[in-house]
Amino acid sequence: MPLPMLRERLRRRPLWVGVSVWLLGALWFFRDPVFSGFDTITGYRGDARLIIFLHEHWWRVLHGEASWRSPDMFAPARDTLGYSDTFALDIVLYAPLRLVGFDQFVAFQLTLVALTAVGFASLFTLMHRYLGLNLLPTCLLALAGVFANNIFIDTGHPQIYAINIVSLVVLVFTAAWRVSDVRWRLAGSAVGGMLVGLLLWSTYYFGWYTVFLGALFVLILTAVVAVQDGLGVVWRTICSRWAMGAASLGGLTVGLVPFFATYLAVLDDSDFRTYDDVAGLAPRPLDLINVGRHNVMWGWLIEPLLDGDGRLDALNRAVAPTPLLLITSAICTVALIRLVAVRASARSGALSRRDGVARIGAALGVATAIAVVSPIQFEFGGAWAWLHRFVPGASALRLFGRIEIVASMLACLTIACWMSARGDEAHAEDSTPTVDGEEIDHGQRRSLASVVIVLIGLVCLEQLNTATISRQFDRSDQLAMLASVGPPPEQCEIFYVTDAELEDVNISIVSAMLIAHEIDLPTMNGYSGQYPPGWDLGPGSVDYLAKVDAWIAERLPEVGTCSLELSTQTWSE
């Protein structure tokens, strides 16, 4: 088939092109789980199994088998859901998978895969429909945003897949702004606001990042409009769109109801961290190039540079966008700022579509730069100290460097805005394509477009890794462990575990939590971001049993308790 005909057929089937490209990206990104027959599960044995436990908790809530704010851990403490993220939004994907018969481990793994589909579809729609990019750059940038290197190397913490919900939030607000029907505009704004509130409840880090960066973007864009068009235009825009803001706030209020119901219940138990408590986990300047030793494009180069101090293994810090993506986004931001300035001075009529996109892209680029730089900890301190002190909610973030994961997605959108504002990749009707306000001929356009596509292809390539680091536990081992647990003593109402062959305290504790669901019996043990007052029941300490006795004497004096030795699966009263 001739190439022009093939290109035309693909252009007419953007949905199938997008689905095919996402599927290829997902097969590579999740190759260990997929090619193991979903026996290998993504994530660390601590965090990932805790998240599986919480997903299964919501499944039990839907069946009326559990109180929604009190998972079967830290018994008899109540309202312990507020000690960590709730992952409540994931139940929309997780519950149908459990309903059709997948066990909790496969359903969890497929939920992560489905979340990337949500993120890819959101970015694809934003770039192709609303920015007018052709299919090739759309697919490449969506791949780079959803299957980013920093997501891959931190994928041991599956909570980061909430970035895909952030992309969906951006899409919902964009669609609401662009739709002409007032009713749909208000409905979209309300849905967007409610989704932000639910994201704060489900995965607090990424909900907070969404609110902070969204507010920052609006402030930057408002400043650009005020400088170029005057405060009068800003005021008229507010007056014409005030209903959208009201609908968004209304939706946010509704979405925050379960958030406050969950977290106010444990507010008195919360530990408020100082900046000094969390600064040690912040990325350092060299972490801006720390893409991990297995990165396809840069691993061979940075390994001899960064291997001396263990930085390549401190992957909680290695969450900056990849170097080429970061540099390209920065160049596009500078070009967009210049484009906005040039077109503002030359414009005599109404604001064109491309002028509006240029402004949005410039504001996105500046917000991206702030997201990348603000968490960096220098020898003299870091800018995040000010956010930690003055911005509400920032002090609750321990690994605040994860905001750079959002920066990867925003960087891809910034590049897409530059391509759209430039003109030749967009379905624009207002003028001849330009670069920085100067017209370019057809030959120059084709050459520049080719260079840009190659550059975006390299950006997509630098997200790849040659080895997976997400393989931490196998589903078959977990199912065997759960199947080997016999029934507890008849009079036992709450149990705890002991572990004579202890490898890791947190591993044993999470095993107890999974067993609690298996035998439908709450456990005194628990694993979370914080703990009930007076709780210190970690197997392995020399006084562990004494602490258990004290907990029982204080909290469970008339309740039947028993213990399970994990290494032998033996029950004791």
C-alpha positions in Angstrom: 0.0 0.0 0.0 1.5 3.4 -0.9 2.6 5.4 2.1 0.3 8.4 1.5 -2.7 6.0 1.3 -1.6 4.3 4.5 -1.2 7.6 6.2 -4.7 8.7 5.2 -6.2 5.5 6.5 -4.5 5.9 9.8 -5.6 9.5 10.1 -9.2 8.4 9.7 -8.9 5.8 12.5 -7.2 7.8 15.4 -8.9 5.6 18.0 -7.5 2.4 16.8 -4.1 4.0 16.3 -4.1 5.2 19.8 -5.2 1.9 21.3 -2.5 0.0 19.3 0.2 2.4 20.4 -0.8 2.3 24.1 -1.0 -1.5 23.9 2.6 -1.7 22.6 3.8 0.7 25.3 2.0 -1.3 28.0 3.4 -4.6 26.8 6.9 -3.2 27.1 6.4 -1.4 30.4 4.6 -4.3 32.1 6.6 -7.0 30.3 7.5 -8.9 33.5 3.9 -9.3 34.7 2.5 -9.9 31.2 5.1 -12.5 30.2 5.0 -14.3 33.5 1.3 -14.9 33.0 0.6 -12.2 35.7 2.5 -14.2 38.3 5.0 -11.3 38.8 3.3 -8.4 40.5 4.6 -4.8 40.2 5.8 -3.2 43.4 7.7 -3.7 46.6 6.5 -6.4 48.9 5.7 -3.8 51.6 4.0 -0.9 49.8 2.4 -2.9 47.0 0.9 -5.5 49.2 -0.4 -2.8 51.5 -2.1 -1.2 48.5 -3.5 -4.6 47.4 -4.9 -5.0 51.0 -6.6 -1.5 50.7 -8.0 -2.4 47.3 -9.4 -5.6 48.8 -10.7 -3.6 51.7 -12.9 -1.6 49.4 -14.1 -4.8 47.7 -15.1 -6.1 51.1 -16.9 -2.8 51.8 -18.9 -3.2 48.7 -20.0 -6.6 49.9 -20.9 -5.3 53.3 -18.1 -7.2 55.0 -16.1 -4.3 56.4 -16.6 -0.8 57.8 -15.3 1.6 55.2 -13.1 3.7 57.6 -11.7 0.7 59.5 -9.7 -1.9 57.6 -8.8 -5.1 59.4 -5.5 -3.9 60.9 -4.4 -2.3 64.1 -7.3 -4.0 65.9 -9.2 -2.9 67.8 -8.3 0.7 66.7 -11.0 2.3 64.6 -10.9 4.7 61.6 -7.4 3.6 60.6 -8.1 4.2 56.9 -6.9 7.7 57.5 -3.4 6.6 58.3 -2.5 6.3 54.6 -3.9 6.9 51.1 -7.3 5.3 50.6 -7.0 4.3 46.8 -10.8 4.7 46.7 -10.9 5.9 43.1 -9.2 2.7 41.9 -12.2 0.7 42.9 -13.9 1.9 39.7 -11.3 -0.3 37.9 -10.6 -2.9 40.5 -14.2 -4.0 41.4 -15.2 -5.0 37.9 -12.0 -7.1 37.6 -12.8 -8.8 40.9 -16.4 -9.3 39.8 -15.4 -11.3 36.7 -13.3 -13.6 38.7 -9.7 -12.3 38.9 -8.0 -12.8 42.3 -6.8 -9.7 44.3 -3.3 -9.9 42.9 -4.2 -10.1 39.2 -7.0 -7.6 39.6 -4.5 -5.1 41.2 -1.9 -5.6 38.4 -4.6 -5.1 35.8 -5.8 -2.0 37.6 -2.3 -0.5 37.2 -2.4 -1.4 33.5 -5.9 0.2 33.2 -4.7 3.4 34.9 -2.1 3.8 32.1 -4.9 3.4 29.6 -6.7 6.3 31.3 -3.6 8.4 31.3 -2.8 7.7 27.6 -6.3 8.3 26.5 -6.4 11.6 28.3 -3.1 12.9 26.9 -4.0 11.5 23.4 -7.3 13.4 23.4 -5.7 16.6 24.7 -3.0 16.6 22.1 -4.9 15.3 19.1 -8.4 16.8 19.6 -7.8 20.0 21.5 -4.3 20.9 20.3 -4.7 19.5 16.8 -1.4 17.6 16.6 -1.0 14.9 14.0 -1.1 11.2 15.1 2.7 10.6 15.2 3.7 13.4 17.6 0.6 12.8 19.6 1.4 9.1 20.1 5.0 9.7 20.9 4.4 12.4 23.4 1.5 10.4 25.1 3.9 7.4 25.4 6.6 9.6 26.9 4.1 11.1 29.4 2.4 7.8 30.5 5.4 5.4 30.5 7.9 7.9 31.7 11.3 6.8 33.0 10.7 8.3 36.4 7.5 6.3 36.8 9.3 3.1 35.7 12.2 3.4 38.2 9.8 4.4 41.1 7.2 1.8 40.1 8.0 -0.1 43.3 5.6 2.4 44.9 2.4 1.8 42.8 0.7 4.9 44.3 2.5 6.9 41.7 0.1 5.6 39.0 -2.3 8.2 40.2 -0.5 10.5 37.8 -2.9 9.1 35.2 -5.8 10.6 37.1 -4.1 14.0 37.0 -4.0 13.7 33.2 -7.7 12.9 33.3 -8.4 16.0 35.5 -6.6 18.2 32.9 -8.7 16.7 30.1 -12.0 17.2 31.9 -11.3 20.9 32.7 -10.1 21.5 29.1 -13.2 19.9 27.7 -15.4 22.0 30.0 -13.6 25.2 28.9 -13.9 24.4 25.2 -17.5 23.2 25.1 -20.0 25.8 23.9 -23.2 24.5 25.6 -23.4 26.2 29.0 -25.0 23.2 30.7 -22.2 20.8 29.6 -19.7 23.5 30.6 -21.0 23.6 34.1 -21.4 19.9 34.4 -17.8 19.4 33.2 -16.5 21.9 35.7 -18.4 20.3 38.5 -17.1 16.8 37.5 -13.5 18.2 37.3 -13.7 19.8 40.7 -15.2 16.6 42.3 -12.5 14.5 40.6 -9.9 16.7 42.3 -11.5 16.3 45.7 -11.7 12.5 45.2 -8.1 12.4 44.1 -7.1 14.1 47.3 -9.0 11.5 49.2 -7.7 8.6 47.1 -4.0 9.5 46.7 -3.2 12.6 48.6 0.2 13.4 47.1 -1.1 13.7 43.5 -4.2 15.4 44.6 -2.1 18.1 46.3 0.2 18.4 43.3 -2.9 18.9 41.1 -4.3 21.7 43.2 -0.9 23.4 43.7 0.2 23.2 40.1 -3.3 24.0 38.8 -3.4 27.1 40.9 0.1 28.0 39.9 -0.8 27.6 36.2 -3.9 29.8 36.5 -1.9 32.6 38.3 0.9 32.6 35.6 -1.7 32.6 32.8 -3.6 35.4 34.5 -0.5 37.4 34.9 0.3 37.0 31.2 -3.1 38.1 30.1 -3.1 41.1 32.6 0.3 42.3 31.3 -0.6 42.0 27.6 -4.3 42.8 27.5 -4.9 44.6 30.7 -6.8 43.9 33.9 -10.0 44.7 32.1 -9.7 41.6 30.0 -9.0 39.5 33.1 -12.1 40.9 34.8 -14.3 40.3 31.8 -13.1 36.8 31.5 -13.8 36.2 35.2 -17.3 37.7 34.8 -18.0 35.5 31.7 -16.7 32.3 33.3 -17.6 32.8 37.0 -20.2 30.0 36.8 -17.5 27.5 35.8 -15.5 28.5 38.9 -18.6 28.2 41.1 -19.4 24.8 39.6 -15.8 23.6 40.1 -15.8 24.7 43.7 -19.1 23.0 44.3 -17.8 19.8 42.8 -14.6 20.1 44.9 -16.7 20.5 48.0 -18.6 17.4 47.3 -15.4 15.4 46.5 -13.9 16.6 49.8 -16.7 15.2 52.0 -15.2 11.7 52.2 -11.7 13.2 52.5 -12.6 15.1 55.6 -14.7 12.2 57.0 -11.6 10.0 56.7 -8.8 12.2 57.8 -10.4 14.4 60.5 -11.1 11.2 62.4 -7.3 10.7 62.9 -6.2 14.3 62.9 -5.2 14.0 66.6 -3.1 11.0 65.9 -1.2 12.7 63.0 2.5 13.5 63.2 3.3 16.8 61.7 6.8 16.7 60.1 9.2 19.5 60.0 11.1 20.3 56.9 14.3 18.9 58.5 12.5 15.6 58.9 11.9 15.2 55.2 14.7 17.2 53.6 17.0 14.1 53.6 14.6 12.4 51.1 14.7 15.3 48.7 16.5 15.1 45.3 19.8 16.8 45.0 21.1 18.8 41.9 22.8 15.8 40.4 19.5 13.9 40.6 18.3 16.0 37.7 20.3 13.6 35.5 19.8 10.5 37.6 17.7 8.3 35.3 18.9 5.0 36.7 21.6 2.6 35.6 19.4 0.7 33.2 18.1 3.6 31.1 18.5 2.8 27.4 19.9 6.1 26.3 21.7 7.5 29.4 22.5 4.6 31.7 25.9 3.9 30.3 26.8 7.5 30.5 25.7 8.4 34.0 26.7 5.2 35.8 30.4 6.1 36.0 29.4 9.6 37.1 27.0 8.8 39.8 27.8 5.3 41.0 30.3 6.4 43.7 27.9 7.5 46.4 25.0 5.1 45.9 22.9 7.7 44.2 21.9 5.3 41.4 20.3 3.1 44.0 18.5 5.9 45.9 15.7 5.7 43.4 13.2 7.6 45.6 15.2 10.7 44.5 15.5 9.8 40.8 12.2 11.2 39.7 13.2 14.2 37.5 12.1 14.2 33.9 14.7 12.6 31.6 17.4 15.1 30.3 16.2 15.4 26.7 12.6 15.8 27.7 13.6 18.5 30.2 15.8 20.4 27.8 13.2 20.2 25.0 10.5 21.4 27.3 12.7 24.3 28.5 13.5 25.3 24.9 9.8 25.1 23.9 9.0 27.3 27.0 11.4 30.0 25.9 10.2 29.8 22.4 6.6 30.1 23.5 7.3 33.1 25.8 9.0 34.8 22.8 6.2 33.8 20.5 3.6 35.3 23.0 5.6 38.5 23.1 6.1 38.8 19.4 2.5 38.1 18.5 1.2 40.4 21.2 3.1 43.3 19.7 2.0 42.5 16.2 -1.7 41.6 16.9 -4.2 44.2 16.0 -7.4 42.2 16.3 -8.9 39.4 18.4 -6.8 36.7 20.0 -6.3 33.8 17.6 -6.5 30.2 18.6 -2.8 29.7 18.2 -2.1 32.8 20.3 -4.2 31.3 23.1 -2.4 28.0 22.9 1.0 29.8 23.0 0.0 31.5 26.2 -1.2 28.3 27.8 2.0 26.5 26.7 4.1 29.3 28.2 2.3 29.1 31.5 2.6 25.3 31.5 6.3 25.5 30.7 6.9 27.9 33.6 4.8 25.7 36.0 6.8 22.6 34.8 10.1 24.4 35.6 8.9 25.2 39.1 7.8 21.6 39.6 11.3 20.4 38.6 13.4 22.9 40.5 11.4 23.5 43.7 12.0 20.2 45.4 15.8 20.2 44.8 17.8 20.3 48.0 21.0 22.3 47.8 23.8 22.6 50.4 22.2 25.8 51.6 18.6 24.6 51.6 15.8 24.3 49.2 12.8 26.3 47.9 10.4 23.6 49.1 11.1 24.7 52.7 9.0 27.8 51.9 6.2 25.7 50.5 6.4 23.3 53.4 6.0 26.2 55.8 3.4 28.4 54.0 1.3 26.4 51.6 -1.5 24.4 53.3 -1.1 20.7 53.1 2.6 20.7 51.9 3.8 19.7 55.3 2.0 16.3 55.0 4.3 15.4 52.0 7.2 13.2 52.9 8.6 12.4 49.4 7.7 15.8 47.9 10.2 15.2 45.1 7.5 13.1 43.4 6.0 16.3 42.1 8.6 15.8 39.3 6.6 12.9 38.1 3.8 15.3 37.3 6.4 17.6 35.7 7.1 14.8 33.1 3.5 14.9 32.0 3.4 18.7 31.9 6.7 18.8 29.9 5.1 16.6 27.2 2.0 19.0 27.1 4.3 22.0 26.9 6.1 20.5 23.8 2.6 19.7 22.3 1.5 23.4 22.9 4.6 24.7 21.1 3.9 22.4 18.1 0.3 23.5 18.0 1.1 27.2 18.4 3.8 26.9 15.7 1.1 26.0 13.3 2.1 23.3 10.9 1.2 20.4 13.1 -2.2 21.9 14.0 -5.4 22.2 12.0 -5.3 26.0 12.3 -7.0 28.3 9.8 -5.9 31.7 10.9 -2.5 32.3 9.2 0.6 30.9 7.6 2.7 28.8 10.0 5.4 30.8 11.8 8.3 30.4 14.1 8.6 33.1 16.7 6.2 35.2 14.7 8.1 35.0 11.4 6.6 33.2 8.3 8.4 30.2 7.0 8.1 28.6 3.6 6.9 25.1 2.9 10.3 23.6 2.6 11.5 25.0 5.9 8.3 23.8 7.5 8.9 20.2 6.4 12.5 20.3 7.5 11.6 21.7 10.9 8.8 19.3 11.3 11.1 16.4 10.5 13.7 17.6 13.1 10.9 18.0 15.7 9.6 14.5 15.1 13.0 13.0 15.4 13.6 14.9 18.6 10.3 13.7 20.1 11.1 10.2 19.0 14.4 10.4 21.0 12.4 11.8 24.0 10.2 8.8 23.8 13.2 6.5 23.4 14.9 7.8 26.5 12.0 6.6 28.6 13.0 3.0 28.0 14.9 0.8 30.4 16.7 -2.5 29.6 16.0 -4.2 33.0 13.0 -4.1 35.3 13.4 -3.3 38.9 9.7 -3.7 39.8 9.8 -7.4 40.3 9.5 -7.9 44.0 7.1 -10.8 44.7 5.2 -13.5 42.8 1.5 -14.1 43.0 2.0 -17.8 43.2 4.0 -17.4 46.4 1.4 -15.2 48.0 -1.5 -17.5 47.1 0.5 -20.4 48.5 1.1 -18.5 51.7 -2.6 -17.7 52.1 -3.7 -21.2 51.2 -1.4 -22.7 53.8 -3.1 -20.8 56.7 -5.4 -23.1 58.6 -8.5 -22.1 60.5 -7.7 -20.1 63.7 -8.8 -21.4 67.1 -12.5 -21.3 67.5 -12.5 -18.7 70.3 -10.1 -16.4 68.6 -11.6 -13.0 67.6 -8.3 -11.0 66.9 -4.9 -12.4 66.0 -1.3 -11.3 65.7 1.7 -12.9 64.0 5.1 -14.0 65.1 7.9 -14.8 62.7 10.9 -17.0 63.8 12.5 -16.6 60.4 12.0 -12.9 60.2 13.4 -11.2 57.0 11.7 -7.8 57.4 9.3 -6.6 60.0 7.1 -4.8 57.4 6.9 -7.9 55.2 5.6 -10.0 58.1 3.1 -7.3 59.1 1.6 -7.0 55.6 1.4 -10.8 55.4 -0.7 -10.6 58.6 -3.0 -8.1 57.0 -3.5 -10.2 53.9 -4.2 -13.2 56.1 -6.8 -11.2 58.0 -8.8 -10.9 54.8 -8.3 -14.5 54.0 -9.6 -15.8 57.3 -12.0 -12.9 57.9 -10.4 -12.0 61.2 -8.9 -8.7 62.1 -5.2 -8.4 63.1 -3.5 -6.3 65.8 -0.6 -5.9 63.3 -0.7 -3.1 60.7 1.4 -1.2 58.2 0.8 2.3 57.1 2.1 5.9 57.0 1.4 6.4 60.6 0.2 4.3 63.6 -2.4 4.4 66.4 -1.2 6.0 69.7 0.7 3.5 71.7 1.0 0.9 68.9 4.4 -0.7 68.4 3.7 -4.3 67.4 6.4 -5.1 65.0 7.6 -8.8 65.1 11.3 -9.3 65.6 12.0 -6.9 68.5 13.1 -8.6 71.7 10.2 -7.2 73.7 7.6 -7.8 70.9 5.5 -10.3 72.9 5.6 -8.0 76.0 4.2 -5.2 73.8 1.5 -7.5 72.5 0.6 -8.4 76.1 0.4 -4.8 77.0 -1.8 -4.0 74.0 -4.1 -6.8 74.8 -4.3 -5.8 78.5 -5.1 -2.2 77.6 -7.4 -2.7 74.6 -8.6 -6.3 74.5 -9.0 -7.5 78.1 -12.1 -9.6 77.4 -11.5 -10.5 73.7 -10.3 -13.9 72.5 -6.9 -13.5 70.9 -4.4 -15.9 69.3 -1.1 -15.8 67.4 0.1 -17.3 64.1 3.7 -18.3 63.6 4.3 -17.4 60.0 7.3 -19.7 59.3 5.3 -22.8 60.4 1.7 -21.5 59.9 1.0 -22.7 63.4 -1.8 -21.2 65.5 -1.5 -20.7 69.3 -4.0 -19.4 71.8 
